[in-house]
Amino acid sequence: MNTLAVKVVKKTREADDIVSFEFASADGRPLPPFSAGSHIDVHVGQGLVRQYSLCNDPQDTHRYQIAVLKDPRSRGGSVAVHDTIAEGDVVQIGAPRNHFPLVPAGHYLLLAGGIGVTPILCMAERLARTGAAFDMHYCTRAPERTAFVARIAGSSFADRVRFHFDSEEGGRIDLQAVLDAAPPDTHVYVCGPGGFIDFVTAMARARGWPDERVHFEYFGAAPADTSGDRAFEVKIASSGAVYTIPADQPVTLALQRHGIDIMVSCEQGVCGTCVTRVLEGEPEHRDVYLTDEEKAANDQFTPCCSRARSACLVLDL
Ligand code: FES
């Protein structure tokens, strides 16, 4: 996968456990353009690659900005980013990709939960710049855990943003009222922890919003329902060897135990590093990397998280 060398020109503490990083190209040339909702892969070191949404104005050509919540319960990426990446460092990143693009709409309702503010803020910048109608609600646990408060307060769209703090009496968002008050041609964009996204999407559905007007992005693929997972077989085309993939193991791990290494980085269906060709059988796609068309073709899959609908998959390995 192609990477780009960028220099860390600024590292800023934005709130408790949240720092932002500003990257500029290491050779001074403009960076590849991006659209609101895009994310980049950041090579954190020691083989770790993590995805972070860009949160600066997409108009910027000379810099990318990300913000990272330090989460000691995560798989190590956010802690490594906080602790090891410093101003002046050169890091490798992937070019921006967008799985969460803005679609044309009469009105936009932007809902951010915690660190999910990053793509939402980028969208607000874009919508404000293009004169689109939008409202933004930003929900966090407490003011001290809320990034970009001063930036929002000083922006041209400050009057369209409402903050909601769990720590304050009556501070929680009245989501039903917010959804019900939205103009009829509104599209909702929501990003945040899984529970926040599930809360919004379930409420929107209950209030009669069609799915095509509710857009969301999980950090990583949505947690899959693994309760019905069963074992299946994988056949290696080059050797003819057949291995059983247990119900509770990803394909990559099960094959690794037999000495077959598939390169991985995110291990959650986001980055595409592990994409493997499928010669026979039907995968059960659980990633957010492949497009719907690519998934429908069933000739490739992401073995770090996806499984099989058929009893056997023949892999081009
Ligand atoms: S390792 Fe990232 S999609 Fe599989």
Residues whose N, C-alpha, C, O or C-beta is under 5 A from the ligand:
A	BS01	FES	V264 S265 C266 E267 Q268 G269 V270 C271 G272 T273 C274 T302 C304
